[in-house]
């Protein structure tokens, strides 16, 4: 269960990072509220997962999921530049996430 919660928390990190950007410095109410809710869920989930997953492994996986997810949202929905090099770097991060899970 901790691993499922950790993955969901990483996805919530993607949501809060995207909402933070959309809030335009907390000047827009909807995205600002979405940021607060998803940040709270993300941190609560991480805290729960770290009860049974070592902090180094759990935090690295959480950050990796959030980073890859946020980069993909930026490229797919927000018009950020896409390149082979950027995709390769994201694949390397995902490989690290999978490796950490397999080695746990």
C-alpha positions in Angstrom: 0.0 0.0 0.0 2.9 2.4 0.8 4.2 2.1 -2.8 0.8 2.9 -4.3 0.4 5.9 -2.0 4.0 7.0 -2.9 3.2 6.9 -6.6 -0.1 8.8 -6.1 1.8 11.4 -4.0 4.3 11.9 -6.8 1.5 12.5 -9.2 0.0 15.0 -6.8 3.4 16.7 -6.9 2.9 17.1 -10.6 -0.5 18.6 -9.9 0.7 21.1 -7.3 3.6 22.2 -9.4 1.3 22.8 -12.4 -1.2 24.6 -10.2 1.5 26.8 -8.7 2.5 27.9 -12.2 -1.1 28.5 -13.2 -1.7 30.5 -10.0 0.5 33.3 -11.4 2.1 34.0 -8.0 -1.0 33.2 -6.1 -3.0 35.9 -7.9 -5.6 33.5 -9.2 -7.9 31.9 -6.7 -8.8 28.6 -8.4 -5.2 27.4 -9.2 -4.0 28.7 -5.8 -6.6 26.6 -4.0 -5.8 23.6 -6.2 -2.1 24.1 -5.3 -2.9 24.0 -1.5 -5.1 20.9 -1.8 -2.7 18.9 -4.0 0.3 20.0 -1.9 -1.3 18.8 1.2 -2.3 15.5 -0.3 1.2 15.0 -1.8 2.9 15.7 1.5 0.5 13.6 3.5 0.9 10.7 1.1 4.7 11.0 1.3 4.6 11.1 5.1 2.5 7.9 5.1 4.7 6.1 2.6 7.9 7.0 4.5 6.6 5.0 7.5 7.6 1.8 5.7 9.8 2.9 2.8 13.3 4.2 3.6 13.5 8.0 3.3 16.2 8.1 0.7 14.4 5.7 -1.6 11.0 7.2 -1.0 11.9 10.8 -1.4 14.0 10.1 -4.6 11.1 8.2 -6.2 8.5 10.9 -5.1 10.7 13.7 -6.6 11.4 11.7 -9.7 7.7 11.0 -10.4 6.9 14.7 -9.8 9.7 15.9 -12.0 9.0 13.6 -14.9 5.2 14.3 -14.6 5.7 18.0 -14.5 8.1 18.0 -17.5 5.6 15.9 -19.5 2.7 18.3 -18.6 4.8 21.2 -19.7 5.7 19.6 -23.0 2.3 18.0 -23.8 -0.2 20.7 -22.6 1.8 23.9 -22.0 3.8 24.2 -25.2 7.2 23.8 -23.7 10.0 22.7 -26.1 10.4 19.0 -26.8 13.7 17.5 -27.9 15.3 14.1 -28.1 17.8 15.1 -25.4 15.0 16.2 -23.0 13.1 12.9 -23.6 16.3 10.9 -23.1 16.9 12.7 -19.8 13.3 11.9 -18.6 13.8 8.2 -19.6 17.0 8.2 -17.5 15.0 9.6 -14.5 12.3 6.9 -15.0 15.1 4.3 -15.2 16.4 5.5 -11.9 13.0 5.3 -10.3 12.5 1.8 -11.5 16.0 0.8 -10.4 15.4 2.2 -6.9 12.1 0.3 -6.6 13.7 -3.0 -7.8 16.7 -2.6 -5.4 14.5 -1.9 -2.4 
